Every structure is written in structure tokens, then in C-alpha cells.
Amino acid sequence: MLALVGCGSTQTDSGSTVSECTTDTDCATAQSNGPRCKSALICTACLSDTDCAGTGTPACWIKSAPSEPNTCRGCVTDAHCTTPGATRCNRDLTCTECRADTDCTNSARPYCSSSPPPNWGKCVECTGGQGGLPQVGCTSGKLCNNGKCG
């Protein structure tokens, strides 16, 4: 549901303010959410991947609700991830090395880290061991610290 908050502006259900439009021309101002008019309703960053070319974030994340603006992101599917070593589109819509342990094919780094950055989405030697999480991958009394046994 949209709520009018000022001349040419609308507030979405998520609380963000977007510019209203009927054509792309209406979105040509610096105050708009982007140069494209979505569903003759709101200005948005993109309607397709083509609109994101040259932005450093090549994939258009199309929101299902017509009142929510689309955004250019690093990826939406694995097809957007073409850099060796970062071929999986992760839940934060960035390209990473892995989403699951099965993506990790190097026996020295068989686990996909779900820890916060810098290791999130990377294949690591071990996981867990911090914050009460179960530890996996280390033997001989070694502890897992930032994806390495030590």
C-alpha cells in the first residue's frame, strides 16, 4: 500500500519514500529512486539487468510488489557470478565462493563458512567453535578460529 507524503512522493509499506511517475521522464530528477518508471507508479533503479550495466552491480533485483523499488545488486542468480572463485549468488545478493559445503571441492577447505565477514561465503578449513557454536573440522584439540584450525 502506498501513502502520499508530499507532491510527487509516496511512502511504501516498508517505510521508504519513492518518487511517483507515469513515464521514465518523470524519474529524471536527482530526488528519484532511479531513472526508470516501474508499473507507471514509482521511480526505480532498474527494470532489467541492462539498466544496471556499468554500475558495478550488474543484476536487477526485481521486487514483486509494484510499489517497492527495484535495485541493482551484485547478483540475483548464479548466472550473474562469472568471476573464478566467486561463482555462487549468496543470500545477500553478492557473488561468493560457496553457499553450502557441497560447493567446496578443495579437501583442505571443505566447509562453507556462515560466519560474519571476512569468511562468510568462503570455503574454509573449519567452522564453528566460537559463540557456543559446535566446531567442525579441527582435530587433536585444536580450536577453529576464523576458518582455520589453530
FIKOLZA-1660 file (N, C-alpha, C; in steps of 0.1 Angstrom, whole numbers, plus 5000, padded with zeros to 4 digits):
% residues 150
   i   px   py   pz ch aa at
   1 5008 4988 5000  A  M  N
   1 5000 5000 5000  A  M CA
   1 5009 5012 5000  A  M  C
   2 5005 5022 4992  A  L  N
   2 5013 5035 4991  A  L CA
   2 5005 5046 4999  A  L  C
   3 5013 5054 5005  A  A  N
   3 5007 5066 5012  A  A CA
   3 5014 5079 5007  A  A  C
   4 5006 5088 5003  A  L  N
   4 5011 5101 4998  A  L CA
   4 5018 5108 5009  A  L  C
   5 5031 5113 5007  A  V  N
   5 5038 5120 5017  A  V CA
   5 5042 5134 5013  A  V  C
   6 5039 5137 5001  A  G  N
   6 5043 5151 4995  A  G CA
   6 5041 5151 4980  A  G  C
   7 5042 5162 4974  A  C  N
   7 5040 5163 4960  A  C CA
   7 5050 5154 4952  A  C  C
   8 5045 5144 4945  A  G  N
   8 5053 5135 4937  A  G CA
   8 5061 5125 4945  A  G  C
   9 5058 5124 4958  A  S  N
   9 5065 5114 4967  A  S CA
   9 5054 5105 4973  A  S  C
  10 5058 5092 4976  A  T  N
  10 5050 5082 4982  A  T CA
  10 5058 5074 4992  A  T  C
  11 5052 5070 5003  A  Q  N
  11 5058 5061 5012  A  Q CA
  11 5053 5047 5010  A  Q  C
  12 5062 5037 5009  A  T  N
  12 5059 5023 5007  A  T CA
  12 5056 5017 5020  A  T  C
  13 5051 5004 5019  A  D  N
  13 5048 4996 5032  A  D CA
  13 5061 4995 5040  A  D  C
  14 5072 4994 5034  A  S  N
  14 5085 4992 5041  A  S CA
  14 5090 5005 5047  A  S  C
  15 5083 5016 5044  A  G  N
  15 5087 5029 5051  A  G CA
  15 5096 5037 5042  A  G  C
  16 5100 5033 5031  A  S  N
  16 5109 5041 5022  A  S CA
  16 5100 5051 5014  A  S  C
  17 5106 5062 5011  A  T  N
  17 5100 5072 5003  A  T CA
  17 5104 5071 4988  A  T  C
  18 5095 5070 4979  A  V  N
  18 5098 5068 4965  A  V CA
  18 5091 5080 4957  A  V  C
  19 5097 5082 4945  A  S  N
  19 5091 5092 4936  A  S CA
  19 5080 5086 4928  A  S  C
  20 5069 5093 4926  A  E  N
  20 5059 5088 4917  A  E CA
  20 5062 5091 4902  A  E  C
  21 5056 5083 4893  A  C  N
  21 5059 5085 4879  A  C CA
  21 5048 5079 4870  A  C  C
  22 5048 5083 4858  A  T  N
  22 5039 5077 4848  A  T CA
  22 5048 5072 4836  A  T  C
  23 5060 5079 4835  A  T  N
  23 5070 5075 4824  A  T CA
  23 5084 5077 4830  A  T  C
  24 5094 5072 4823  A  D  N
  24 5108 5073 4827  A  D CA
  24 5112 5088 4828  A  D  C
  25 5106 5097 4820  A  T  N
  25 5109 5111 4820  A  T CA
  25 5106 5117 4834  A  T  C
  26 5096 5112 4841  A  D  N
  26 5093 5117 4854  A  D CA
  26 5103 5114 4864  A  D  C
  27 5112 5104 4861  A  C  N
  27 5122 5099 4871  A  C CA
  27 5136 5106 4868  A  C  C
  28 5137 5116 4860  A  A  N
  28 5149 5122 4856  A  A CA
  28 5155 5132 4866  A  A  C
  29 5150 5132 4878  A  T  N
  29 5154 5142 4888  A  T CA
  29 5164 5135 4898  A  T  C
  30 5172 5143 4905  A  A  N
  30 5182 5137 4914  A  A CA
  30 5174 5131 4927  A  A  C
  31 5162 5136 4929  A  Q  N
  31 5155 5131 4941  A  Q CA
  31 5148 5117 4939  A  Q  C
  32 5148 5112 4927  A  S  N
  32 5141 5100 4924  A  S CA
  32 5149 5088 4928  A  S  C
  33 5143 5076 4930  A  N  N
  33 5150 5064 4934  A  N CA
  33 5157 5057 4922  A  N  C
  34 5156 5063 4910  A  G  N
  34 5163 5058 4899  A  G CA
  34 5157 5063 4886  A  G  C
  35 5163 5060 4874  A  P  N
  35 5158 5066 4862  A  P CA
  35 5147 5059 4855  A  P  C
  36 5142 5048 4860  A  R  N
  36 5132 5040 4854  A  R CA
  36 5118 5041 4861  A  R  C
  37 5107 5041 4854  A  C  N
  37 5094 5041 4860  A  C CA
  37 5088 5027 4860  A  C  C
  38 5085 5022 4872  A  K  N
  38 5080 5009 4874  A  K CA
  38 5065 5009 4875  A  K  C
  39 5059 5001 4866  A  S  N
  39 5044 4999 4866  A  S CA
  39 5037 5012 4865  A  S  C
  40 5042 5023 4859  A  A  N
  40 5036 5036 4858  A  A CA
  40 5032 5041 4872  A  A  C
  41 5041 5038 4882  A  L  N
  41 5038 5041 4896  A  L CA
  41 5049 5047 4903  A  L  C
  42 5061 5041 4904  A  I  N
  42 5072 5047 4911  A  I CA
  42 5085 5046 4903  A  I  C
  43 5094 5055 4907  A  C  N
  43 5107 5055 4900  A  C CA
  43 5116 5045 4907  A  C  C
  44 5124 5038 4899  A  T  N
  44 5132 5027 4904  A  T CA
  44 5145 5027 4897  A  T  C
  45 5155 5020 4903  A  A  N
  45 5169 5019 4897  A  A CA
  45 5169 5011 4883  A  A  C
  46 5160 5001 4882  A  C  N
  46 5161 4993 4871  A  C CA
  46 5148 4985 4868  A  C  C
  47 5147 4981 4856  A  L  N
  47 5136 4972 4852  A  L CA
  47 5142 4959 4846  A  L  C
  48 5155 4959 4843  A  S  N
  48 5161 4947 4838  A  S CA
  48 5176 4948 4841  A  S  C
  49 5184 4938 4839  A  D  N
  49 5198 4938 4841  A  D CA
  49 5205 4949 4832  A  D  C
  50 5200 4951 4820  A  T  N
  50 5206 4961 4811  A  T CA
  50 5207 4975 4818  A  T  C
  51 5197 4978 4826  A  D  N
  51 5197 4991 4833  A  D CA
  51 5208 4992 4843  A  D  C
  52 5213 4981 4848  A  C  N
  52 5224 4981 4858  A  C CA
  52 5238 4981 4852  A  C  C
  53 5239 4979 4839  A  A  N
  53 5252 4979 4832  A  A CA
  53 5260 4991 4836  A  A  C
  54 5273 4989 4839  A  G  N
  54 5282 5000 4843  A  G CA
  54 5281 5005 4857  A  G  C
  55 5272 4999 4865  A  T  N
  55 5270 5004 4879  A  T CA
  55 5279 4997 4889  A  T  C
  56 5286 4986 4885  A  G  N
  56 5294 4978 4894  A  G CA
  56 5285 4968 4901  A  G  C
  57 5272 4969 4899  A  T  N
  57 5262 4959 4905  A  T CA
  57 5253 4955 4893  A  T  C
  58 5257 4945 4885  A  P  N
  58 5251 4942 4872  A  P CA
  58 5237 4935 4872  A  P  C
  59 5231 4932 4883  A  A  N
  59 5219 4924 4883  A  A CA
  59 5207 4933 4889  A  A  C
  60 5196 4932 4882  A  C  N
  60 5184 4940 4886  A  C CA
  60 5176 4931 4895  A  C  C
  61 5175 4934 4908  A  W  N
  61 5167 4927 4918  A  W CA
  61 5153 4933 4917  A  W  C
  62 5144 4925 4910  A  I  N
  62 5130 4930 4908  A  I CA
  62 5122 4926 4919  A  I  C
  63 5117 4936 4927  A  K  N
  63 5108 4933 4938  A  K CA
  63 5094 4930 4932  A  K  C
  64 5087 4920 4938  A  S  N
  64 5074 4915 4933  A  S CA
  64 5063 4926 4935  A  S  C
  65 5064 4934 4945  A  A  N
  65 5053 4944 4948  A  A CA
  65 5056 4956 4938  A  A  C
  66 5046 4960 4931  A  P  N
  66 5047 4971 4922  A  P CA
  66 5051 4984 4929  A  P  C
  67 5048 4985 4942  A  S  N
  67 5051 4997 4950  A  S CA
  67 5065 4997 4956  A  S  C
  68 5072 4987 4955  A  E  N
  68 5086 4986 4960  A  E CA
  68 5096 4988 4949  A  E  C
  69 5106 4997 4951  A  P  N
  69 5116 4999 4941  A  P CA
  69 5126 4988 4939  A  P  C
  70 5129 4985 4926  A  N  N
  70 5139 4975 4923  A  N CA
  70 5153 4981 4925  A  N  C
  71 5163 4973 4927  A  T  N
  71 5177 4978 4930  A  T CA
  71 5187 4970 4922  A  T  C
  72 5198 4976 4918  A  C  N
  72 5209 4969 4912  A  C CA
  72 5217 4963 4923  A  C  C
  73 5220 4950 4921  A  R  N
  73 5227 4942 4931  A  R CA
  73 5239 4935 4924  A  R  C
  74 5247 4929 4932  A  G  N
  74 5258 4921 4926  A  G CA
  74 5254 4909 4918  A  G  C
  75 5243 4903 4923  A  C  N
  75 5237 4891 4916  A  C CA
  75 5223 4888 4921  A  C  C
  76 5216 4881 4913  A  V  N
  76 5203 4876 4917  A  V CA
  76 5203 4861 4915  A  V  C
  77 5210 4856 4906  A  T  N
  77 5212 4842 4903  A  T CA
  77 5227 4839 4901  A  T  C
  78 5230 4826 4902  A  D  N
  78 5244 4822 4900  A  D CA
  78 5249 4826 4886  A  D  C
  79 5240 4828 4876  A  A  N
  79 5244 4832 4863  A  A CA
  79 5251 4845 4862  A  A  C
  80 5248 4854 4872  A  H  N
  80 5255 4867 4873  A  H CA
  80 5269 4866 4879  A  H  C
  81 5273 4855 4885  A  C  N
  81 5286 4853 4891  A  C CA
  81 5295 4846 4882  A  C  C
  82 5304 4854 4875  A  T  N
  82 5313 4848 4865  A  T CA
  82 5327 4849 4869  A  T  C
  83 5331 4855 4880  A  T  N
  83 5344 4856 4885  A  T CA
  83 5349 4843 4891  A  T  C
  84 5360 4837 4886  A  P  N
  84 5365 4825 4892  A  P CA
  84 5367 4827 4907  A  P  C
  85 5363 4817 4915  A  G  N
  85 5364 4818 4930  A  G CA
  85 5352 4825 4936  A  G  C
  86 5343 4830 4928  A  A  N
  86 5331 4837 4933  A  A CA
  86 5319 4834 4924  A  A  C
  87 5315 4822 4923  A  T  N
  87 5306 4817 4913  A  T CA
  87 5292 4815 4918  A  T  C
  88 5290 4817 4931  A  R  N
  88 5277 4814 4937  A  R CA
  88 5270 4827 4942  A  R  C
  89 5257 4829 4939  A  C  N
  89 5250 4841 4944  A  C CA
  89 5245 4838 4958  A  C  C
  90 5250 4845 4968  A  N  N
  90 5246 4842 4982  A  N CA
  90 5234 4850 4986  A  N  C
  91 5229 4848 4998  A  R  N
  91 5216 4854 5003  A  R CA
  91 5217 4869 5004  A  R  C
  92 5229 4875 5004  A  D  N
  92 5229 4889 5005  A  D CA
  92 5231 4895 4991  A  D  C
  93 5228 4887 4981  A  L  N
  93 5229 4891 4967  A  L CA
  93 5243 4896 4962  A  L  C
  94 5253 4890 4967  A  T  N
  94 5267 4892 4963  A  T CA
  94 5272 4878 4959  A  T  C
  95 5282 4879 4950  A  C  N
  95 5289 4867 4945  A  C CA
  95 5299 4862 4955  A  C  C
  96 5298 4849 4959  A  T  N
  96 5308 4844 4968  A  T CA
  96 5313 4830 4963  A  T  C
  97 5322 4824 4971  A  E  N
  97 5328 4812 4967  A  E CA
  97 5318 4800 4969  A  E  C
  98 5309 4801 4980  A  C  N
  98 5300 4790 4983  A  C CA
  98 5288 4794 4990  A  C  C
  99 5278 4786 4989  A  R  N
  99 5265 4787 4997  A  R CA
  99 5264 4776 5006  A  R  C
 100 5270 4764 5003  A  A  N
 100 5269 4752 5011  A  A CA
 100 5282 4744 5010  A  A  C
 101 5284 4735 5019  A  D  N
 101 5296 4727 5019  A  D CA
 101 5298 4720 5006  A  D  C
 102 5288 4716 4999  A  T  N
 102 5289 4709 4987  A  T CA
 102 5296 4717 4976  A  T  C
 103 5296 4730 4977  A  D  N
 103 5303 4739 4968  A  D CA
 103 5318 4739 4970  A  D  C
 104 5322 4734 4981  A  C  N
 104 5337 4734 4984  A  C CA
 104 5343 4721 4980  A  C  C
 105 5351 4722 4970  A  T  N
 105 5357 4709 4964  A  T CA
 105 5371 4707 4968  A  T  C
 106 5378 4717 4974  A  N  N
 106 5392 4715 4979  A  N CA
 106 5391 4708 4992  A  N  C
 107 5398 4696 4993  A  S  N
 107 5397 4689 5006  A  S CA
 107 5404 4696 5018  A  S  C
 108 5412 4705 5015  A  A  N
 108 5419 4713 5026  A  A CA
 108 5409 4724 5031  A  A  C
 109 5399 4727 5024  A  R  N
 109 5389 4737 5028  A  R CA
 109 5375 4732 5024  A  R  C
 110 5370 4722 5031  A  P  N
 110 5358 4715 5027  A  P CA
 110 5345 4721 5033  A  P  C
 111 5345 4732 5041  A  Y  N
 111 5333 4737 5047  A  Y CA
 111 5330 4752 5042  A  Y  C
 112 5318 4754 5040  A  C  N
 112 5313 4768 5036  A  C CA
 112 5310 4776 5049  A  C  C
 113 5317 4787 5050  A  S  N
 113 5316 4794 5063  A  S CA
 113 5303 4803 5063  A  S  C
 114 5296 4802 5074  A  S  N
 114 5284 4811 5075  A  S CA
 114 5287 4821 5086  A  S  C
 115 5300 4822 5090  A  S  N
 115 5304 4832 5099  A  S CA
 115 5304 4846 5093  A  S  C
 116 5303 4856 5101  A  P  N
 116 5303 4870 5095  A  P CA
 116 5316 4872 5087  A  P  C
 117 5316 4883 5078  A  P  N
 117 5328 4886 5070  A  P CA
 117 5340 4888 5080  A  P  C
 118 5352 4884 5075  A  P  N
 118 5355 4883 5061  A  P CA
 118 5354 4869 5055  A  P  C
 119 5350 4859 5063  A  N  N
 119 5349 4845 5059  A  N CA
 119 5336 4841 5053  A  N  C
 120 5325 4848 5055  A  W  N
 120 5312 4844 5051  A  W CA
 120 5312 4841 5036  A  W  C
 121 5307 4829 5032  A  G  N
 121 5306 4826 5018  A  G CA
 121 5319 4821 5012  A  G  C
 122 5329 4818 5021  A  K  N
 122 5341 4813 5016  A  K CA
 122 5343 4798 5021  A  K  C
 123 5351 4791 5013  A  C  N
 123 5354 4777 5018  A  C CA
 123 5365 4778 5028  A  C  C
 124 5364 4771 5039  A  V  N
 124 5373 4772 5050  A  V CA
 124 5377 4758 5055  A  V  C
 125 5388 4758 5063  A  E  N
 125 5393 4745 5069  A  E CA
 125 5383 4740 5080  A  E  C
 126 5377 4749 5087  A  C  N
 126 5368 4745 5098  A  C CA
 126 5357 4756 5100  A  C  C
 127 5347 4752 5108  A  T  N
 127 5336 4761 5111  A  T CA
 127 5333 4760 5126  A  T  C
 128 5326 4770 5131  A  G  N
 128 5321 4770 5145  A  G CA
 128 5332 4772 5155  A  G  C
 129 5329 4768 5167  A  G  N
 129 5339 4769 5178  A  G CA
 129 5338 4782 5185  A  G  C
 130 5331 4792 5180  A  Q  N
 130 5330 4805 5186  A  Q CA
 130 5316 4808 5190  A  Q  C
 131 5313 4815 5200  A  G  N
 131 5300 4818 5204  A  G CA
 131 5291 4806 5208  A  G  C
 132 5297 4796 5212  A  G  N
 132 5290 4784 5216  A  G CA
 132 5285 4775 5204  A  G  C
 133 5290 4778 5192  A  L  N
 133 5286 4770 5180  A  L CA
 133 5295 4757 5180  A  L  C
 134 5289 4746 5176  A  P  N
 134 5296 4734 5175  A  P CA
 134 5308 4735 5165  A  P  C
 135 5319 4730 5169  A  Q  N
 135 5331 4730 5160  A  Q CA
 135 5331 4718 5151  A  Q  C
 136 5335 4721 5138  A  V  N
 136 5336 4710 5128  A  V CA
 136 5349 4712 5120  A  V  C
 137 5357 4702 5119  A  G  N
 137 5369 4702 5110  A  G CA
 137 5382 4702 5117  A  G  C
 138 5383 4705 5130  A  C  N
 138 5396 4705 5137  A  C CA
 138 5397 4692 5145  A  C  C
 139 5410 4687 5146  A  T  N
 139 5412 4675 5154  A  T CA
 139 5423 4678 5164  A  T  C
 140 5427 4668 5172  A  S  N
 140 5438 4669 5181  A  S CA
 140 5437 4681 5191  A  S  C
 141 5425 4684 5195  A  G  N
 141 5423 4695 5205  A  G CA
 141 5425 4709 5199  A  G  C
 142 5427 4711 5186  A  K  N
 142 5428 4724 5180  A  K CA
 142 5415 4731 5180  A  K  C
 143 5415 4744 5180  A  L  N
 143 5403 4752 5180  A  L CA
 143 5401 4759 5167  A  L  C
 144 5389 4760 5162  A  C  N
 144 5387 4767 5150  A  C CA
 144 5386 4782 5153  A  C  C
 145 5394 4790 5145  A  N  N
 145 5393 4804 5147  A  N CA
 145 5394 4811 5133  A  N  C
 146 5383 4818 5130  A  N  N
 146 5382 4824 5117  A  N CA
 146 5385 4815 5105  A  N  C
 147 5379 4803 5106  A  G  N
 147 5380 4793 5095  A  G CA
 147 5393 4785 5094  A  G  C
 148 5402 4787 5104  A  K  N
 148 5414 4779 5104  A  K CA
 148 5416 4772 5118  A  K  C
 149 5422 4760 5117  A  C  N
 149 5424 4753 5129  A  C CA
 149 5438 4758 5135  A  C  C
 150 5438 4760 5148  A  G  N
 150 5450 4765 5154  A  G CA
 150 5452 4761 5169  A  G  C
% end
